[in-house]
Amino acid sequence: MQHQEESHELLVRARLTVVEDVRPGTLFPPEAGWRIARGIASPDGTAREALDAAWWRRLCDVDGEFLVAVLGHRIGGNDSWWTRVRYVGGGVPGLTGDPGFVALSLDGQVLLAEVPGAEGPRVTALDRLPERLEEAAAVAGRETEVERAEVWAAVPGRRAWPLHWAEGIGFNPAAPDELLIRLLDVAEGFLHGCDRPAVLDAAVAHPDPRVRSTPADTFRPKLTSDQWVRLVRAEPSPRRRVLWAEHARIWGAELPVDLYDDLLAGPSRALAAELPGLPAHHLPGLAADADPRVRRAACGRWEDLASPLRARLLADTDDAVRTAALLAHHTGVPMPREVFAALPAPLRALERCRLEPELEAELIRDGDTEVRRALAANPGLGAHGVAVLAEDPHDDIRSAVALRPDLTEEQRGAVRYDFDPTSLSHTLPWVEGLHGDADAMRRLATSSHPLIRRSVARARHLPPDVVERLARDDDRTVRLFLAESCDDAPTDLLLEVWHWWDGSFSHPDRPRSHPHFPRAGLLRYADDPSGRMRRLALDDPESTAADVARLARDPEAEVRRRAAEDLRLSPADAVRLLDDPVAHVRGTAMRNPRLPARVLAGLLHDRDTACAAVTNPAIPVPVLHRILAAAAAAVAARR
């Protein structure tokens, strides 16, 4: 790591012996040390003219060791590690001057620092650090309304980090729609998580194509059908217009007939011909189109084509069109040997076409592993072929057979399939297609195959008896999927899953956000041995500010983080949690509106915290507008 090597070289030149790089653990973190060194939320009387040898002796332990971080040579970003060093010389180590440093005694009691500033170096020397920080937090928490108003009146007057503000301001829940609409001209990244209709309306109508595309090109777009349509119409690139139309259909948007007409009339007609949901009245024209790419696309709607059109495509003069038509035709009509032998690439036929019985038997008997592997998942495979491949010597082939929808559960149970219960699971499409069929869900919930039961558990609604069965399933992932996806999941299951699961990227905050997750009675977990369960106590309507204060000092980081987001957190505790050893606790505290204005304004002007601090909803709206103006000017200057 380059920063690590550079840091070690600098420390050696300062006459220090590098022992090791260490995480903050339960100690004061380097990030908080830098803030104190810069004068943000720091105890009074911390600045000194120089650090003499007496302070360095107080910093070192009996072996001359202490912790240090060097400005500009950080290891791991904001959650940087300390470097443990040893100093056995007399006098003062050669750390003073550029680039700046912060040092901590191994017991966390003494902090020394020197950082450059506009008016010269700022020197800090503190003993009894934990005690002084408690005192400073208490003082900061007693901020008056007048003091608060004075602080906000001055923002953003100091040297600032407007590019960081531009990055973060869009995630401030207190920012009004008109501010976010103005922000579109400055930064668009916030649109990835934006669900405000007025802002999305402005985004899809924005003249910058990058802004228009951002809310569509996200993990879970929040656009309505109307907004999708306007996005497609506004896109000048014909290819991208079709791309956005395809995305819109994937996410369930309804596209008007005239939009399909426009797309098919454009230069990307061949791409538009492949769009799902294309109105059937276009199919005759597509099947007779002069462009073979368009005719080939028409073969994808084989079931919707009239017999004369099918016959025309099967006799097409273009090889690619004719092959596509043959493959579509033989999903229903068994493919003879001579047709199969003439195919330029038979793999797709092996995967999707019905084959004449003799050809199928020959391929299963004499085909290589790749041929049998392709046939194993072919929906048109005959019963005899399925039975033979169910006993194939290759595990993956038998495993593919075991997931076929045409097996009875008795047949499935007889297959020796291979399944890794820790592997990433995806819902089987054929099971998902049956989610609305209660009888099918009852039958499949008893399947011997965990992936089928997992796919059942992904249904949004299930009959009560199916829910009861899956809630007791031996496969933990089945229970997890039920808790994440099924609105009928029972309370006891949700609590059980909560013990070991805190939400995924696709289902954030489940099971805690599930409508059946309990709220009343959670205070009984306030003294539970598990930090995960203690974390729930503050969700109880009967919990108090005193409970928040107690859990803000919990030994488990996830409990402190829950307290750090609570609106009942005291201003003093919010300040104190800014110095938490764990980065995500500090980050959560920065966003708590109970932070005193003086401290929050300081965080806004610190390079390491500006982006997170600007998302704090306690910042008054007029101040947010001034911050946006500064950010806009900084971004414009870079362009």
Beta strands, then each sheet from edge to edge (+ up, - down):
strand 1: 17-22
strand 2: 47-48
strand 3: 65-70
strand 4: 82-86
strand 5: 101-104
strand 6: 111-115
strand 7: 122-126
sheet 1: 1+ 4- 3+ 5- 6+ 7- 2+
end
